[in-house]
C-alpha cells in the first residue's frame, strides 16, 4: 500500500498548513535499529478546512500530528505554516509561532495538571505570553537582572564548595599539599562553607524565583522581595555582631546589597505603573478564561476553582479544548479527542468542535481511528498505514468508492446495525501487522493485502489520481481513473 509521492498536495498558495515528505524515526536497541514511525508523509490543509487522519493503532497518526507541532522535530522533511518552514526555525523563533498552533491530546485526564485549579490551567498560556506581549519597563528589567545575578552567584558559591569537597575526597593528598594551592583554598573557604551552601541552595533559588515573579509582575512579588531583603539584613547584622566568619560577613553583605537594590528599583514609580498595568492585563485574562469556559459548555463560576479530578472525562476534554482556544489559534491538531469517551459524550465533543471551528475560524487536523466519526467532521480524509499515506479523498467519495484495499477493509469494519448483513460479506484483514522496525519491501500493505502480486514486493507504489480529488498509492487500486 502506502507509498510515496505528493501528487495529492495542492498549491502552496492555497494551503495554511503543509507537511512535505515528513520522516520521523526513533532509535531502538543497541544495534542501530530504528522505528520507522512516519515515512515520507505529505499532507496539506486549507484555511478553515478539517483534515481527517485515520488508520489503525500504530500507523503513525499521532506521531505525524506531533511532528507537525515539532514535538519532537521530525527526522527530515518540512512543515510549512503560512509559508514558513517550522523545521528551519530556531527555538526562540519557533516559540513565537506556537500560539497559532495548538494541540488537543488523546487522554484529557493525564494532559491536565492534577494539582492546579482549572482557572489557572486555562489561563496559563495567557500568563506565559503576557511578559512577551507586554514587555517589562527598564526598571522592572533591572530589578529582575539584579536578582538573577545574585541567584547565579549564590549557586556558584555552593558549587565551589561541592567541587572542593569532591576533589579533597578523591585526591586527599592534594588537600594537604601546600604546593597544590588546594590546601590554602580549602582553609580559606571551610569556615564559610556552610553559609555558602545554605545561601546557594536556599537564597540562590529564592532569588532566581523572585526574578521570575518580578519579570511577570506578579502583585505579591514585591512583598516577598521586601521579606527577602529583610532576612538578608538580619543575617548581616548577626554576622557583624560576631556570629560567623569574615567570609559570612561578605556573603550576607552582598546578599543585602543585591536584594535591597532590587527592592528599591522595583518600587520606583515606573515599576509601580508597570505592576499596575499588569494587574489590568490579568483581569482581562480572567475575563477571557471565563468566556472560553462558557463557550465550551462549562460554568466558569463553578469550574475555575475546582481541580481536574473533580470532573468527568468529557468535562476534562472540554477543559483541554478551552486551554487550546484561549490563545485564539489558527490551527488545532486534535489527537483522537473522543476515543477515550463514551459514545454519547463523543457526540457532544464533536458538536462542540464544529461549533468552535465556526466561532473561532479554526483549521483542524482531526486524528482518529474511527472512520464513522471522521466522515462527519472532515472536509478531506487521509488514510495511513504503517507510517505511510495510502489514500486521500473527500469523505463522501472515499466512503462511497474506496480505491485502496486497506481503506475498503477499514470501512467494512464499521459496525452496521443491520442483522441481515452476513459476516462473510465483510472484507477482513488477515496476517499480523508488520513491525515498523523492519517494514516490508515495496508496498507495506502487501503482507496483508488480498490483491498483492509480485510487483507489490518489488516496487513501492506512488500516490496518483483516480478521480476528481481522489488519490491512492496502490499498484492495483479498486477504483480506476475516470
Beta strands, then each sheet from edge to edge (+ up, - down):
strand 1: 15-28
strand 2: 33-46
strand 3: 50-54
strand 4: 76-81
strand 5: 84-85
strand 6: 101-104
strand 7: 331-335
strand 8: 363-368
strand 9: 380-385
strand 10: 388-393
strand 11: 464-467
strand 12: 470-472
sheet 1: 2+ 1- 4+ 5-
sheet 2: 6+ 7+ 8+ 3+ 9+ 10- 12+ 11-
end
